[in-house]
Amino acid sequence: MNSVSPRRARCILALSVVFPALPFAMLIMGFAFWVAPWKAEFGLSQGQIMVAYTVGALVMTASFPLVGRLLDRVSIHSAVAGGAALMATGLTLVALAQSFWQVLGLYATILPAGTALAGSLPAQTLLVRIFPRHTGLVSGAVTTGLALGGVAMAALTPHLLAAAGWRGTFLIAAGVLALLIAPLAWFVLNVPPGAPARELRRNESKTAMASEATRGGNQRGALASPVFWLLVVATLAPLLPLAALPPHLVVITTDTGLDARAGASLVSAYALAAAGGNLGGGWLVDRLDYRLAYFGISAVMATSVILFATQLALPGLCVAAAALGFAGGSVGPWSAALVARHFGAVAFARVFGLVNLFFVPAPFFAVLVGWLHDRSGSYQSSYIGFVVLLFPGLLSVSLLKRNRVSADAA
């Protein structure tokens, strides 16, 4: 396990699943719960509120290449602890904000930066280096933690909002990050800078994967690889509905005559199924032809969108949300496993961070969907568009060739 004892590796695995959950839940997964309070307090439309979600997701995504390069130079525990402290500061300032412009400014700066530093990329990078034979599974474990954070958010947030309001909820989350997550990350994830990547470099140089890892070890080399671009298109296609629909789940339920508590049921169904997709998809992509896995992801995603379009009652909407979560939860491990297989564990942080940069357009679809809903009063046109956008991903995956060298390199 690359200079890390098995017991220590298991401990790092467990904590790497937990640490990124709260920052991601506050910025992304739980955003649907802030829409109604902010509309009431700031007097804005749904489309205007969604600008904060889009800007936060966009800046977080755009920062991944920088975080990937940073992780080659500083210890991961420093990045995670610093990101948690930064996120806590941002949440505190949001709780004190007196206008939506202040909230928007924090969603454009401190909050996404803290989430990126304390989020999934540092955790996945460390685990891929420690467990190079199980890249899909450990990446899925990290994203499972993100999904479970959404489950906890759906269970706790309605009660916290009723008891403390949205400002009090933000202050409570800031306290947990500053007083619990940041200190634990500092002391538990204290693997030295570059370790165990140094040993992985020596191992990969002795394998048939060495030329691929060297070629992908810098971001310019990754951009020259056709596989990189096919991977970007294939991941972006199912990511668009995944980025756009979850913030609207509560509104989707109220459009059908249900109350906001029913929306919490959809968020829970989505998050629980995403956890299953993270682990199940990660486990399968380590064992199956990744093209077959991708075709399954696309089929489930299309089924989810079609179910939403039929405007079912609450049980049917929960099934649609669960299908969306399962398919979406499988996308991340699928993409991470392909990066590790083709470019090697050493280059994982830089290349996977660069892959994420090309997902910057995805959050704009949440604003677009909100705008279309404000104009037409329904989501039907958005549903049609999401099904059509799955086809470029299917075409890209059909052009990928199976890579058989990764097991030897690991």
C-alpha positions in Angstrom: 0.0 0.0 0.0 2.8 2.3 -0.9 4.5 3.2 2.4 1.3 3.3 4.4 0.4 0.4 6.7 -2.8 -1.5 6.1 -4.4 -0.3 9.3 -3.5 3.3 8.6 -4.8 3.0 5.0 -8.2 1.8 6.2 -8.4 4.7 8.7 -7.5 7.2 5.9 -10.1 5.5 3.6 -12.9 5.9 6.2 -12.1 9.5 7.1 -11.6 10.5 3.4 -15.2 9.4 2.8 -16.5 11.6 5.7 -14.4 14.8 5.4 -15.6 16.1 2.0 -19.3 15.5 2.7 -20.2 18.7 4.7 -18.5 21.3 2.5 -20.1 19.7 -0.6 -23.5 19.4 1.0 -23.6 23.0 2.0 -22.5 24.3 -1.4 -24.2 21.9 -3.8 -26.4 19.1 -2.4 -28.3 21.3 0.1 -28.8 24.3 -2.1 -32.4 23.4 -2.8 -33.2 24.2 0.8 -31.9 27.8 0.6 -34.0 28.7 -2.4 -37.3 29.4 -0.6 -35.9 31.3 2.4 -33.7 33.5 0.2 -36.6 34.2 -2.2 -38.7 35.3 0.8 -35.9 37.3 2.5 -34.3 39.0 -0.6 -37.4 39.2 -2.8 -35.8 37.5 -5.8 -37.0 35.0 -8.4 -36.0 31.4 -8.6 -33.8 32.0 -11.6 -32.0 34.8 -9.8 -31.3 32.7 -6.7 -29.9 29.9 -8.9 -27.2 32.3 -10.0 -25.5 31.7 -6.7 -25.6 27.9 -7.2 -24.2 28.2 -10.7 -21.4 30.6 -9.8 -20.4 28.5 -6.8 -20.3 25.3 -8.8 -18.5 27.0 -11.7 -15.8 28.4 -9.5 -15.3 25.2 -7.6 -15.0 23.2 -10.9 -12.6 25.7 -12.4 -10.4 25.5 -9.4 -9.8 21.8 -9.6 -6.8 22.0 -12.0 -5.1 24.4 -9.6 -5.9 22.1 -6.6 -4.5 19.2 -8.6 -1.2 21.0 -9.1 -1.1 22.1 -5.5 -1.5 18.5 -4.3 1.8 17.7 -5.9 3.5 20.4 -3.8 1.9 20.4 -0.3 0.6 17.8 2.0 -3.0 16.7 1.6 -3.8 17.2 5.3 -2.7 20.9 5.0 -5.0 21.3 1.9 -8.0 19.7 3.6 -7.6 21.4 6.9 -7.1 24.8 5.3 -10.1 24.3 3.0 -12.3 23.4 6.0 -11.2 26.5 7.8 -11.8 28.6 4.7 -15.3 27.1 4.2 -16.2 27.8 7.8 -15.2 31.4 7.4 -17.4 31.7 4.3 -20.4 30.1 5.9 -20.2 32.5 8.8 -20.0 35.5 6.5 -23.1 34.2 4.5 -25.0 33.9 7.8 -24.2 37.6 8.5 -25.0 38.8 5.0 -27.6 41.6 4.6 -28.1 41.4 0.8 -28.1 38.7 -1.8 -25.1 40.4 -3.5 -23.0 39.6 -0.4 -24.2 36.0 -0.6 -23.4 35.9 -4.3 -19.9 37.3 -3.7 -19.1 34.6 -1.1 -20.5 31.9 -3.4 -18.1 33.2 -6.1 -14.9 33.2 -3.9 -14.5 31.7 -0.4 -17.1 29.0 -0.4 -16.1 27.2 -3.7 -12.4 27.5 -2.9 -12.9 26.0 0.5 -15.0 23.2 -0.9 -12.4 22.4 -3.6 -9.6 22.2 -1.1 -11.5 20.2 1.5 -13.5 18.2 -1.1 -13.3 15.1 -3.2 -10.2 15.7 -5.3 -7.7 15.6 -2.4 -9.4 12.6 -0.9 -9.6 10.7 -4.2 -5.9 11.6 -5.0 -4.7 10.1 -1.7 -6.8 7.0 -2.0 -5.9 6.3 -5.6 -2.2 6.5 -4.6 -2.7 4.1 -1.7 -5.1 1.7 -3.5 -4.0 1.7 -7.1 -5.7 -1.6 -7.9 -9.1 -0.3 -6.8 -9.3 3.1 -8.4 -13.0 2.9 -9.3 -14.1 1.5 -5.9 -12.2 4.1 -3.8 -13.3 6.9 -6.0 -16.8 5.7 -5.6 -16.3 5.5 -1.8 -15.4 9.2 -1.7 -18.4 10.2 -3.8 -20.6 7.9 -1.6 -19.6 10.2 1.3 -20.8 13.1 -0.7 -24.1 11.4 -1.4 -24.5 10.4 2.3 -23.9 14.1 3.2 -26.9 14.8 1.0 -28.9 12.2 2.9 -28.0 13.8 6.3 -28.7 17.3 4.8 -32.2 16.2 3.7 -32.9 14.7 7.1 -31.6 17.5 9.3 -32.0 20.7 7.4 -35.8 21.0 7.6 -35.6 20.7 11.4 -32.6 23.1 11.6 -34.4 25.6 9.4 -37.5 25.4 11.6 -35.5 25.8 14.8 -32.7 28.2 13.9 -33.5 29.6 10.4 -31.2 29.5 7.5 -28.7 31.8 9.2 -28.4 29.6 12.2 -28.1 26.5 10.0 -25.1 28.1 8.3 -23.5 29.0 11.6 -23.9 25.4 12.9 -22.2 24.0 9.8 -19.4 26.5 10.2 -18.8 25.4 13.7 -18.6 21.7 12.7 -16.1 22.5 10.0 -13.9 24.7 12.2 -14.0 22.7 15.4 -14.2 19.1 14.2 -13.3 18.5 10.5 -10.3 20.9 10.2 -8.4 19.5 13.3 -9.2 15.9 12.4 -8.0 16.3 8.9 -4.8 17.9 10.1 -3.9 15.1 12.4 -5.2 12.0 10.6 -4.4 12.8 6.9 -0.8 13.8 7.7 0.9 11.9 4.8 4.1 13.7 3.8 3.9 15.8 0.6 4.2 13.7 -2.5 3.9 10.4 -0.6 3.1 7.8 -1.6 3.4 9.2 -5.1 7.2 9.0 -5.1 7.1 5.2 -4.7 4.4 5.0 -7.4 6.7 6.8 -9.8 9.4 4.2 -9.2 6.9 1.4 -9.7 5.3 2.8 -12.8 8.6 3.4 -14.5 9.1 -0.3 -14.5 5.8 -1.2 -16.2 4.3 -1.0 -19.7 2.3 2.0 -18.4 5.3 4.2 -17.9 5.0 5.9 -21.3 1.3 6.7 -20.7 2.0 8.0 -17.2 4.8 10.1 -18.3 2.8 11.5 -21.2 -0.1 12.4 -18.9 2.1 13.5 -16.0 1.8 17.1 -17.2 -1.5 18.8 -18.2 -0.2 19.7 -21.7 0.5 16.0 -22.4 -3.0 15.1 -21.3 -4.5 17.6 -23.7 -2.6 15.9 -26.6 -4.3 12.6 -25.8 -7.5 11.7 -27.8 -8.6 9.6 -24.9 -8.7 12.7 -22.8 -11.2 14.5 -25.1 -13.4 11.4 -25.5 -13.5 11.1 -21.8 -14.5 14.7 -21.3 -17.4 14.4 -23.8 -18.5 11.1 -22.3 -18.5 12.4 -18.8 -20.2 15.8 -19.6 -23.2 14.2 -21.3 -24.8 12.6 -18.2 -23.3 15.3 -16.0 -25.6 18.0 -17.4 -28.9 16.7 -16.0 -27.0 15.7 -12.8 -25.8 19.4 -12.4 -29.2 21.0 -13.3 -32.0 18.9 -11.8 -31.0 18.3 -8.1 -31.3 22.0 -7.1 -34.8 22.0 -8.6 -36.1 18.8 -6.8 -38.1 20.7 -4.2 -39.7 23.0 -6.8 -40.5 19.9 -8.9 -42.6 18.5 -6.1 -44.4 21.8 -5.4 -45.2 22.1 -9.1 -47.2 18.9 -8.8 -49.2 20.2 -5.8 -47.0 18.6 -3.0 -45.4 20.5 -0.2 -41.7 21.1 0.6 -41.5 18.1 2.9 -42.2 15.9 -0.1 -39.3 17.6 -1.8 -37.1 16.4 1.1 -38.2 12.9 0.2 -36.9 13.4 -3.3 -33.6 14.7 -2.1 -33.3 11.7 0.2 -34.1 9.3 -2.6 -31.7 11.0 -4.9 -28.8 11.0 -2.3 -29.3 7.4 -1.2 -29.4 6.1 -4.7 -26.3 8.2 -5.5 -24.5 6.4 -2.7 -25.4 3.1 -4.3 -24.3 4.3 -7.7 -21.0 5.5 -6.2 -20.0 2.2 -4.7 -21.8 -0.1 -7.2 -20.6 1.8 -10.2 -17.0 2.0 -8.8 -17.0 -1.7 -8.1 -18.3 -2.6 -11.5 -15.9 -0.3 -13.5 -13.0 -2.1 -11.8 -14.3 -5.4 -13.2 -16.3 -4.7 -16.4 -15.6 -3.2 -19.8 -16.1 0.5 -19.1 -18.1 0.9 -22.3 -20.8 -1.5 -21.1 -20.9 0.3 -17.8 -21.4 3.6 -19.5 -24.2 2.4 -21.7 -26.0 1.3 -18.5 -25.4 4.7 -16.9 -26.9 6.4 -19.9 -30.0 4.1 -20.0 -30.8 4.7 -16.3 -30.3 8.5 -16.7 -32.6 8.6 -19.7 -35.2 6.6 -17.7 -35.0 9.1 -14.9 -35.6 12.1 -17.1 -38.5 10.4 -18.8 -40.1 9.6 -15.5 -39.8 13.2 -14.3 -41.4 14.3 -17.6 -44.5 12.2 -16.9 -45.2 14.3 -13.7 -46.0 11.3 -11.5 -47.2 11.3 -8.0 -44.7 11.3 -5.1 -43.8 7.5 -5.3 -43.0 7.9 -9.0 -41.1 11.1 -8.5 -39.0 9.3 -5.8 -38.2 6.5 -8.3 -37.2 9.1 -10.9 -34.9 10.9 -8.3 -33.4 7.6 -7.3 -32.6 6.7 -10.9 -31.0 10.1 -11.4 -28.9 9.6 -8.3 -27.8 6.1 -9.2 -26.8 7.0 -12.7 -25.2 10.3 -11.6 -23.4 8.6 -8.7 -21.8 6.2 -11.2 -20.4 8.9 -13.5 -17.6 10.1 -11.1 -16.1 6.7 -10.3 -16.3 5.8 -14.0 -14.4 8.9 -15.1 -11.8 8.6 -12.2 -11.1 5.0 -13.0 -10.4 5.8 -16.7 -8.1 8.6 -15.8 -6.1 6.4 -13.4 -6.0 3.5 -15.9 -4.8 5.6 -18.8 -2.6 8.2 -17.2 -1.5 6.4 -14.0 -1.9 7.0 -10.3 0.9 9.5 -10.1 -0.7 11.9 -12.6 -4.2 11.4 -11.3 -4.5 14.7 -9.4 -3.3 16.9 -12.3 -5.2 15.1 -15.0 -8.4 14.5 -13.2 -8.4 18.1 -12.1 -8.0 19.1 -15.7 -10.8 16.9 -16.7 -13.1 18.7 -14.2 -12.2 22.0 -15.7 -14.1 21.1 -18.8 -17.3 20.6 -16.8 -17.5 24.3 -16.1 -20.5 24.8 -18.5 -22.6 22.2 -16.5 -23.7 24.5 -13.6 -25.1 27.0 -16.2 -27.8 24.5 -17.0 -29.3 24.9 -13.5 -29.8 28.6 -14.3 -31.1 27.8 -17.8 -33.6 25.3 -16.4 -34.7 27.8 -13.8 -35.1 30.5 -16.5 -37.1 28.1 -18.7 -39.3 27.2 -15.8 -39.9 30.8 -15.0 -40.9 31.5 -18.6 -43.0 28.4 -19.3 -44.1 27.2 -15.8 -42.8 23.7 -16.6 -39.6 21.6 -17.0 -40.7 19.7 -20.1 -38.4 21.4 -22.6 -35.4 20.8 -20.3 -36.3 17.1 -20.0 -36.3 16.7 -23.8 -32.9 18.5 -24.1 -31.3 16.3 -21.5 -32.2 13.1 -23.3 -30.9 14.4 -26.6 -27.6 15.4 -25.0 -26.9 11.8 -23.9 -26.2 10.7 -27.5 -22.8 12.5 -27.9 -21.6 10.7 -24.8 -22.6 7.3 -26.2 -20.8 8.1 -29.5 -17.6 9.1 -27.6 -17.6 5.9 -25.6 -18.1 3.8 -28.6 -14.8 5.3 -30.0 -12.8 4.5 -26.9 -10.6 1.4 -27.0 -10.3 -1.0 -24.1 -7.3 -0.4 -22.0 -5.8 -3.6 -20.5 -2.5 -2.3 -19.1 -3.8 -0.6 -15.9 -3.8 -3.8 -13.8 -0.2 -4.4 -14.6 0.8 -0.9 -13.8 -1.1 -1.0 -10.5 
